[in-house]
Each structure stands twice: as C-alpha cells, then as structure tokens.
Amino acid sequence: MLDLKPRDILLATALLAGFAAAGAGIVALVQGTTEARIEENRMAVNRNRIAELTGDLDYRNDPVHDTIDLGHDLLGGDHLPAWFARDADDEVVGIVFSAIARDGYSGDIHLLIGVDRDGELQGVRVSAHRETPGLGDAIEAERSDWIHDFHGRSLGNPPAEDWHVRKDGGVFDQFTGATITPRAVVRAVYRTLQYFDEHREELLATRPDDARSMAEPLPQPEDHGDDEASR
Ligand SMILES: Cc1cc2nc3c(=O)[nH]c(=O)nc-3n(C[C@H](O)[C@H](O)[C@H](O)COP(=O)(O)O)c2cc1C
C-alpha cells in the first residue's frame, strides 16, 4: 500500500493540472495560428480572383474588404456577395458580382462576373458547377477559351436579340453535343448586366463604409460536385 501524505497528493494534483493547462494552451496556440493562416489564404484567393475579373481597371482599394451581399431574381439568389473596386476618391470603378444560373444541365452554375462602372464586362468565371466532364465543363476557363468571349461585352454588345447561343440565333458558341450549359451561362450573364443596369445608380453611390469584410472563400472550380449550393 502506498503511504501518500496530503502534501504528495497536493503536489501530484498541481503537477497534473499544470500539464493539462500547458497542453490546452499549446492546442489553443496551434489552432489560433492555423486559423489565422487559413484566413490569410482565403483573402489571397479572393484577391486573386477579383483581380482576374477587374481587368485593367485602376483601383486603389482592397475589394476583398469592400463587399456587400446582394439578392435578386436577376442574380439568381440571395446573399450573393459583390465586391467593389474604387479609385483614390473612393468612386466605384468596377464591381464583381456573384450570380447563379439555375438552369444548368445538372443544376446551379455559380458565376463571378466583373463589370466596369459603365456596365462593360471585364471577365466572367465559373466558380462552381456540376456539369458533365467533357461536355458541359468547357465553361471553365481552365478547360476552354469559351468564357473569355464575354470580355468587353455589355447589354448593347451584342444587341439584346443576339444575347443567345448560336443554336438559338445568337452570337455565343455552344459546345458540340452540349447546348444547355452554355445557354444557361449566357442567360445568367445577361441577367446580371440587366441587374447592374437597373441598380447602377445605387451601386455606384455605395461608400467603402457600407461594406463588410468577406470572410468566406470564393468557391473554387475544383469544388464542383461538392458544393452544397450547386445541387
Ligand atoms: C449523360 C449525359 C450528360 C450530358 N451532359 C450535358 C451537360 O453537362 N451540358 C449540356 O449542355 N448538355 C449535356 N448533355 C446533352 C443534353 O442532354 C442535350 O442533348 C444538349 O445539351 C443539347 O441540347 P439542345 O437540345 O437544347 O440543343 C448530356 C447528355 C447526356 C446523355
């Protein structure tokens, strides 16, 4: 039988408590550092994607921190973040919209759409989708040049009656054996331009203080298949 004195028990308890506290402290420290690094990476990803979609616009702010949520039928949903690019006087020079095409072959197609203050498209990218590999996935910039055809276009370019895929009498190519996917994207981009046109004044009147920092990452193309919202 061990003959433990109260002093030994107290010492052992204090030691145990000390180890436990040190362990918890180390875990908290590692977790804090990891979270900070993940957040940094998210911001970097957002910044790069926004830079891709604001073309040659001369902006001085950090659009990652200049964002509001928008919701409208023309954008295809609610709580869709938009990022603002501003000049040195805080005037809006461009906006990157999030929009959803609800009529893809396999459901929602998530888009990022950059326009300048005059409504000219600076770039369009697909951020998440579930279209068929080898058929509908040519909408990805990594797979074909198709998505670049939007660059420089606007509501009047081409005229409204030509904002369709060729099969429907418009100017945009469809893919061999796959018309549904590009048709959905063309329509969604057009609707986003309509949204910008209808809300231009209020969007351009926003100030940096209206914005809130966007903590969530933009969905990546690799996400397709795993994106809850695109089902
Ligand atoms: C297994 C399978 C997968 C398909 N995936 C797509 C797709 O991702 N995108 C698409 O536009 N069409 C896809 N299609 C073809 C469409 O069913 C349709 O035939 C095609 O888009 C042409 O549409 P249209 O008749 O409106 O011109 C797929 C067909 C099959 C059988």
Ligand as a Chemical Component Dictionary entry (heavy atoms), coordinates in Angstrom:
data_LIG
# 
_chem_comp.id                   LIG 
_chem_comp.type                 NON-POLYMER 
_chem_comp.pdbx_formal_charge   0 
_chem_comp.three_letter_code    LIG 
# 
loop_
_chem_comp_atom.comp_id 
_chem_comp_atom.atom_id 
_chem_comp_atom.alt_atom_id 
_chem_comp_atom.type_symbol 
_chem_comp_atom.charge 
_chem_comp_atom.model_Cartn_x 
_chem_comp_atom.model_Cartn_y 
_chem_comp_atom.model_Cartn_z 
_chem_comp_atom.pdbx_ordinal 
LIG C1  C1  C 0 -25.113 11.651 -69.806 1  
LIG C2  C2  C 0 -25.356 12.980 -70.483 2  
LIG C3  C3  C 0 -24.765 14.118 -69.950 3  
LIG C4  C4  C 0 -24.955 15.361 -70.552 4  
LIG N1  N1  N 0 -24.380 16.470 -70.009 5  
LIG C5  C5  C 0 -24.609 17.676 -70.561 6  
LIG C6  C6  C 0 -24.052 18.850 -69.982 7  
LIG O1  O1  O 0 -23.333 18.834 -68.987 8  
LIG N2  N2  N 0 -24.343 20.010 -70.586 9  
LIG C7  C7  C 0 -25.141 20.106 -71.701 10 
LIG O2  O2  O 0 -25.359 21.215 -72.181 11 
LIG N3  N3  N 0 -25.639 19.012 -72.267 12 
LIG C8  C8  C 0 -25.410 17.799 -71.740 13 
LIG N4  N4  N 0 -25.939 16.694 -72.306 14 
LIG C9  C9  C 0 -26.665 16.840 -73.574 15 
LIG C10 C10 C 0 -28.066 17.404 -73.375 16 
LIG O3  O3  O 0 -28.928 16.371 -72.980 17 
LIG C11 C11 C 0 -28.609 17.991 -74.684 18 
LIG O4  O4  O 0 -28.775 16.967 -75.625 19 
LIG C12 C12 C 0 -27.667 19.012 -75.279 20 
LIG O5  O5  O 0 -27.352 19.984 -74.356 21 
LIG C13 C13 C 0 -28.284 19.689 -76.488 22 
LIG O6  O6  O 0 -29.337 20.492 -76.047 23 
LIG P1  P1  P 0 -30.381 21.123 -77.064 24 
LIG O7  O7  O 0 -31.261 20.014 -77.476 25 
LIG O8  O8  O 0 -31.130 22.178 -76.291 26 
LIG O9  O9  O 0 -29.602 21.704 -78.165 27 
LIG C14 C14 C 0 -25.755 15.450 -71.720 28 
LIG C15 C15 C 0 -26.355 14.295 -72.224 29 
LIG C16 C16 C 0 -26.158 13.084 -71.634 30 
LIG C17 C17 C 0 -26.808 11.866 -72.208 31 
# 
loop_
_chem_comp_bond.comp_id 
_chem_comp_bond.atom_id_1 
_chem_comp_bond.atom_id_2 
_chem_comp_bond.value_order 
_chem_comp_bond.pdbx_ordinal 
LIG C1  C2  SING 1  
LIG C2  C3  SING 2  
LIG C2  C16 DOUB 3  
LIG C3  C4  DOUB 4  
LIG C4  N1  SING 5  
LIG C4  C14 SING 6  
LIG N1  C5  DOUB 7  
LIG C5  C6  SING 8  
LIG C5  C8  SING 9  
LIG C6  O1  DOUB 10 
LIG C6  N2  SING 11 
LIG N2  C7  SING 12 
LIG C7  O2  DOUB 13 
LIG C7  N3  SING 14 
LIG N3  C8  DOUB 15 
LIG C8  N4  SING 16 
LIG N4  C9  SING 17 
LIG N4  C14 SING 18 
LIG C9  C10 SING 19 
LIG C10 O3  SING 20 
LIG C10 C11 SING 21 
LIG C11 O4  SING 22 
LIG C11 C12 SING 23 
LIG C12 O5  SING 24 
LIG C12 C13 SING 25 
LIG C13 O6  SING 26 
LIG O6  P1  SING 27 
LIG P1  O7  DOUB 28 
LIG P1  O8  SING 29 
LIG P1  O9  SING 30 
LIG C14 C15 DOUB 31 
LIG C15 C16 SING 32 
LIG C16 C17 SING 33 
# 
